[in-house]
């Protein structure tokens, strides 16, 4: 993954993670089973959406749409996954780090409303949506999310804070650095 712009002291730039295509705004040209074609200034982008988002009644040809995007360049051809909310994209990126969870499963799981709260409260109704992805994937997602939730509730010592800041200076996002440090303690 490319992390640009680089932190250059003289320019005082923050380090952000950029993808080839991070956001699209246009009109829906065509709606398929798993994706849409989004017309952005005369260029059609195939954007995969979760089944929940594809079933949205407002999503019809000619409708305006803004989506946050994840560009998957690990496969040939490249694929673009779209999200209506930035929080869905962040959850998708977290889920993609889980072994055995691919982009399609992460896309469907990221669209589940309040997935984090469902894992925290063991909400069987919401979690049953997750098991449509298969038992192994669902269990892996629940395990990793519950671990992340547990890490967020831990107290951070001054040594941990120092380690987090060192990782941030190396280019990690603060949240990622915190997860790594807390998983080691």
C-alpha positions as a Markdown table, in Angstrom:
| # | Residue | x | y | z |
|---|---|---|---|---|
| 1 | Unk | 0.0 | 0.0 | 0.0 |
| 2 | Unk | 1.2 | 3.4 | -0.8 |
| 3 | Unk | 1.3 | 6.0 | 1.9 |
| 4 | Unk | 1.5 | 9.5 | 0.5 |
| 5 | Unk | 2.2 | 12.3 | 0.9 |
| 6 | Unk | 5.4 | 11.5 | 2.7 |
| 7 | Unk | 6.0 | 13.4 | 5.9 |
| 8 | Unk | 8.4 | 16.1 | 4.9 |
| 9 | Unk | 9.4 | 18.3 | 7.8 |
| 10 | Unk | 9.7 | 21.5 | 5.7 |
| 11 | Unk | 6.2 | 21.1 | 4.4 |
| 12 | Unk | 4.7 | 19.7 | 7.7 |
| 13 | Unk | 2.4 | 17.3 | 5.8 |
| 14 | Unk | 0.5 | 14.6 | 7.6 |
| 15 | Unk | 0.8 | 11.0 | 6.4 |
| 16 | Unk | -2.4 | 9.7 | 4.9 |
| 17 | Unk | -3.1 | 6.5 | 3.1 |
| 18 | Unk | -4.3 | 7.1 | -0.5 |
| 19 | Unk | -5.7 | 4.7 | -3.0 |
| 20 | Unk | -5.8 | 5.1 | -6.7 |
| 21 | Unk | -9.5 | 5.9 | -6.5 |
| 22 | Unk | -10.7 | 7.0 | -3.0 |
| 23 | Unk | -13.9 | 8.7 | -3.7 |
| 24 | Unk | -16.3 | 8.9 | -6.7 |
| 25 | Unk | -19.2 | 11.3 | -7.3 |
| 26 | Unk | -21.5 | 10.8 | -10.4 |
| 27 | Unk | -24.7 | 9.3 | -11.7 |
| 28 | Unk | -25.7 | 5.7 | -11.8 |
| 29 | Unk | -25.5 | 4.5 | -15.4 |
| 30 | Unk | -26.4 | 0.8 | -14.8 |
| 31 | Unk | -27.3 | -1.4 | -11.9 |
| 32 | Unk | -26.2 | -5.0 | -11.9 |
| 33 | Unk | -26.4 | -8.0 | -9.5 |
| 34 | Unk | -23.2 | -7.2 | -7.6 |
| 35 | Unk | -22.2 | -3.8 | -8.9 |
| 36 | Unk | -23.1 | -0.5 | -10.5 |
| 37 | Unk | -21.6 | 1.5 | -13.3 |
| 38 | Unk | -21.1 | 5.0 | -12.1 |
| 39 | Unk | -20.7 | 7.7 | -14.7 |
| 40 | Unk | -18.2 | 10.3 | -13.5 |
| 41 | Unk | -17.6 | 13.0 | -16.1 |
| 42 | Unk | -18.1 | 10.6 | -19.0 |
| 43 | Unk | -16.0 | 7.8 | -17.5 |
| 44 | Unk | -17.8 | 4.7 | -16.3 |
| 45 | Unk | -16.5 | 3.0 | -13.2 |
| 46 | Unk | -17.7 | -0.4 | -12.1 |
| 47 | Unk | -18.2 | -0.2 | -8.4 |
| 48 | Unk | -19.0 | -3.2 | -6.3 |
| 49 | Unk | -21.6 | -2.5 | -3.5 |
| 50 | Unk | -22.9 | -4.7 | -0.7 |
| 51 | Unk | -26.2 | -6.5 | -1.4 |
| 52 | Unk | -27.8 | -4.2 | 1.3 |
| 53 | Unk | -26.7 | -1.1 | -0.6 |
| 54 | Unk | -27.7 | -2.5 | -4.0 |
| 55 | Unk | -31.2 | -3.1 | -2.7 |
| 56 | Unk | -31.6 | 0.7 | -1.9 |
| 57 | Unk | -34.6 | 1.9 | -3.8 |
| 58 | Unk | -33.0 | 5.3 | -4.5 |
| 59 | Unk | -30.2 | 3.5 | -6.5 |
| 60 | Unk | -31.6 | 3.6 | -10.0 |
| 61 | Unk | -30.2 | 4.8 | -13.4 |
| 62 | Unk | -29.8 | 8.5 | -13.5 |
| 63 | Unk | -29.6 | 8.9 | -9.7 |
| 64 | Unk | -26.7 | 10.9 | -8.2 |
| 65 | Unk | -24.4 | 9.0 | -6.0 |
| 66 | Unk | -21.3 | 9.7 | -3.9 |
| 67 | Unk | -19.2 | 6.7 | -2.7 |
| 68 | Unk | -16.0 | 6.3 | -0.7 |
| 69 | Unk | -13.9 | 3.7 | -2.5 |
| 70 | Unk | -11.4 | 1.0 | -1.8 |
| 71 | Unk | -9.4 | 0.1 | -4.9 |
| 72 | Unk | -8.3 | -3.6 | -4.8 |
| 73 | Unk | -5.2 | -3.8 | -7.0 |
| 74 | Unk | -4.2 | -7.3 | -5.7 |
| 75 | Unk | -6.3 | -9.0 | -8.4 |
| 76 | Unk | -6.3 | -8.6 | -12.2 |
| 77 | Unk | -8.5 | -6.8 | -13.1 |
| 78 | Unk | -8.5 | -4.2 | -10.4 |
| 79 | Unk | -11.8 | -3.8 | -8.6 |
| 80 | Unk | -13.4 | -0.8 | -6.9 |
| 81 | Unk | -15.5 | -1.4 | -3.7 |
| 82 | Unk | -17.9 | 1.4 | -2.8 |
| 83 | Unk | -19.3 | 2.6 | 0.5 |
| 84 | Unk | -22.0 | 5.2 | 1.3 |
| 85 | Unk | -20.3 | 6.0 | 4.7 |
| 86 | Unk | -16.7 | 6.5 | 5.6 |
| 87 | Unk | -17.2 | 4.3 | 8.7 |
| 88 | Unk | -18.1 | 1.4 | 6.4 |
| 89 | Unk | -14.9 | 1.9 | 4.5 |
| 90 | Unk | -12.9 | 1.9 | 7.7 |
| 91 | Unk | -14.6 | -1.3 | 8.9 |
| 92 | Unk | -14.0 | -2.9 | 5.5 |
| 93 | Unk | -10.3 | -2.0 | 5.7 |
| 94 | Unk | -10.1 | -3.6 | 9.2 |
| 95 | Unk | -11.9 | -6.7 | 8.0 |
| 96 | Unk | -9.6 | -7.1 | 5.0 |
| 97 | Unk | -6.7 | -7.6 | 7.4 |
| 98 | Unk | -8.4 | -10.7 | 8.9 |
| 99 | Unk | -7.0 | -14.0 | 7.5 |
| 100 | Unk | -9.5 | -15.8 | 5.3 |
| 101 | Unk | -11.7 | -12.7 | 4.8 |
| 102 | Unk | -11.7 | -11.5 | 1.2 |
| 103 | Unk | -13.0 | -8.3 | -0.3 |
| 104 | Unk | -16.5 | -9.7 | -1.1 |
| 105 | Unk | -17.1 | -11.0 | 2.5 |
| 106 | Unk | -15.6 | -7.8 | 4.0 |
| 107 | Unk | -17.9 | -5.7 | 1.8 |
| 108 | Unk | -21.0 | -7.6 | 3.0 |
| 109 | Unk | -19.9 | -7.5 | 6.6 |
| 110 | Unk | -19.1 | -3.8 | 6.6 |
| 111 | Unk | -22.7 | -3.0 | 5.5 |
| 112 | Unk | -24.2 | -4.6 | 8.6 |
| 113 | Unk | -25.6 | -1.8 | 10.8 |
| 114 | Unk | -23.9 | -1.5 | 14.2 |
| 115 | Unk | -21.7 | -4.6 | 13.7 |
| 116 | Unk | -19.3 | -3.5 | 16.4 |
| 117 | Unk | -22.1 | -3.0 | 19.0 |
| 118 | Unk | -23.6 | -6.4 | 18.0 |
| 119 | Unk | -20.3 | -8.1 | 18.7 |
| 120 | Unk | -19.9 | -6.2 | 22.0 |
| 121 | Unk | -23.4 | -7.0 | 23.2 |
| 122 | Unk | -23.6 | -10.5 | 21.5 |
| 123 | Unk | -26.7 | -9.5 | 19.5 |
| 124 | Unk | -27.8 | -12.7 | 17.9 |
| 125 | Unk | -30.1 | -11.1 | 15.4 |
| 126 | Unk | -27.5 | -8.8 | 13.9 |
| 127 | Unk | -24.8 | -11.5 | 14.1 |
| 128 | Unk | -27.0 | -14.0 | 12.2 |
| 129 | Unk | -26.6 | -11.7 | 9.2 |
| 130 | Unk | -22.8 | -12.2 | 9.5 |
| 131 | Unk | -23.1 | -16.0 | 9.5 |
| 132 | Unk | -24.6 | -15.8 | 6.0 |
| 133 | Unk | -20.9 | -15.4 | 5.0 |
| 134 | Unk | -20.1 | -18.8 | 6.4 |
| 135 | Unk | -19.2 | -20.0 | 9.9 |
| 136 | Unk | -15.4 | -19.8 | 9.7 |
| 137 | Unk | -15.5 | -16.2 | 8.3 |
| 138 | Unk | -18.1 | -15.1 | 10.8 |
| 139 | Unk | -16.2 | -16.5 | 13.7 |
| 140 | Unk | -13.0 | -14.9 | 12.6 |
| 141 | Unk | -14.7 | -11.5 | 12.2 |
| 142 | Unk | -16.4 | -11.8 | 15.6 |
| 143 | Unk | -13.1 | -12.8 | 17.3 |
| 144 | Unk | -11.0 | -10.0 | 15.7 |
| 145 | Unk | -13.7 | -7.4 | 16.4 |
| 146 | Unk | -14.1 | -8.5 | 20.0 |
| 147 | Unk | -10.3 | -8.4 | 20.4 |
| 148 | Unk | -10.2 | -4.9 | 18.9 |
| 149 | Unk | -13.0 | -3.7 | 21.2 |
| 150 | Unk | -11.2 | -5.2 | 24.2 |
| 151 | Unk | -7.9 | -3.4 | 23.2 |
| 152 | Unk | -9.8 | -0.1 | 22.9 |
| 153 | Unk | -11.0 | -0.4 | 26.5 |
| 154 | Unk | -7.5 | -1.0 | 27.9 |
| 155 | Unk | -5.7 | 1.7 | 29.8 |
| 156 | Unk | -2.7 | 3.1 | 28.0 |
| 157 | Unk | 0.5 | 3.5 | 30.0 |
| 158 | Unk | 3.1 | 6.2 | 29.4 |
| 159 | Unk | 5.4 | 3.6 | 27.8 |
| 160 | Unk | 2.6 | 2.4 | 25.5 |
| 161 | Unk | 1.9 | 6.1 | 24.6 |
| 162 | Unk | 5.6 | 6.5 | 23.7 |
| 163 | Unk | 5.6 | 3.4 | 21.5 |
| 164 | Unk | 2.4 | 4.6 | 19.8 |
| 165 | Unk | 3.9 | 8.0 | 19.0 |
| 166 | Unk | 7.1 | 6.3 | 17.7 |
| 167 | Unk | 5.0 | 4.2 | 15.3 |
| 168 | Unk | 3.0 | 7.3 | 14.2 |
| 169 | Unk | 6.3 | 9.1 | 13.4 |
| 170 | Unk | 7.2 | 6.1 | 11.2 |
| 171 | Unk | 4.0 | 6.6 | 9.2 |
| 172 | Unk | 1.4 | 4.4 | 10.9 |
| 173 | Unk | -2.1 | 5.8 | 11.6 |
| 174 | Unk | -2.6 | 6.4 | 15.3 |
| 175 | Unk | -5.4 | 3.9 | 15.5 |
| 176 | Unk | -3.3 | 1.1 | 13.9 |
| 177 | Unk | -0.3 | 1.9 | 16.1 |
| 178 | Unk | -2.6 | 1.8 | 19.2 |
| 179 | Unk | -4.0 | -1.6 | 18.2 |
| 180 | Unk | -0.5 | -3.0 | 17.6 |
| 181 | Unk | 0.9 | -1.7 | 20.9 |
| 182 | Unk | -2.2 | -2.9 | 22.9 |
| 183 | Unk | -2.1 | -6.3 | 21.4 |
| 184 | Unk | 1.4 | -6.7 | 22.6 |
| 185 | Unk | 0.6 | -5.8 | 26.2 |
